[in-house]
Amino acid sequence: DGWIIDQYIQFKSDGKYVMFGVDNLYDSSVDDVTTGSWSIDGNTLTNKPDDTGGFFDSEILIIRKLTDSELVLQGGFLQITFNRVSDAEVEKYLRNN
């Protein structure tokens, strides 16, 4: 809470994911939609974006916290917190934007 952009990530059972931000400051629009594949090994999550933009082929993140309501990932010095929401809420944002 309190952030201008809320981050969402949906992990699908087929090994795919979709990640995006929702702009809470202006118009609740969806920003920076990223899709790709994911895998997990212990507390390490590897994301492989479909479109890397030439920057990187994969992203290795450490799972710092995982509960029924929260996921905290760390990559380097950056830590991102995701609040758990229903798939229906994620689909609502993607469908409406």
N, C-alpha and C positions, 0 to 999 in steps of 0.2 A: 504494500500500500504506500501511497505517497509518491510513487514514481510517475513520470509522465507517460511512460510506455510500459504496459504489462506484457510480459513474455509468456508465450504458450508453446508447448511442444506436445505432440501426440505421437506416441510410439504404437505402431500397428503390429499385430501378431505375425504379419508376413515379412517382418524385418525392415519395413519402410517407416519413415517418419515425416512429419510436416512440422515446421517451426515458424513462428511469426510473432510480431509485436502488434499490440493494439494501442493506438494513439489516444490517450485519455484527455489530452489537453485541448484538442480542437474538435474532432468530429468522430471519434471512435473508429477511424479507418484502420484497416489492416496494412501493416508495413513489413517489408523485407521477408516475404514468404520464401522459405527454403525447404526443399524436399530432398530426400536421399534415403540411404540405408543405414542401419545401426546394428551393432553387435555389442555384447557385454562379456567381460571376463573378470570375475571377481567384482571389485569396485571400480573397474575401468570401463568406460563407455566410449566406443569408437563410432563417430558419425562420419559418413562418407556422402557429402552433398552430390546431388545429380549435376549441378552446375557450379563448378568451383570458381569461376571468374578468373582463373589463372593464378589464384593465390595459394591454394593448398588442395591436396587430394583427399585428405582425411583430417579429422580433428579428434584428438585423444583427450578425454575429460575424466577427472576423478570424481566419483560420487562421494560427496562429503556428508550428505544426509538424505535419507529416503524413508518417508513415513507415509501413512495413508493420506496425508494432506499436503505434503511438501517434498520437493526434490531440489537439492542444492548441488550444483555442478561447479567444478573448478577447472579452469584451463589456464595454466601459467599463474599470473597474478589476478586474473579476473574470476570472480565468483558470481554465478547467476542463480537466483532462486525462482523456482516455478511453483505456483500453487496448483494443487490438483483440482481439476474441474471435470465435469462429465464430457464424454465424447460429443454429446448433443450440443453443448455450449461451444466447443471448438468448431464443430460443423456449422453452427449458426454464424459465427464470424466469417468463416471461409465462404459460405454461401451468400452472405449479404454484402460482401466487399469485393 
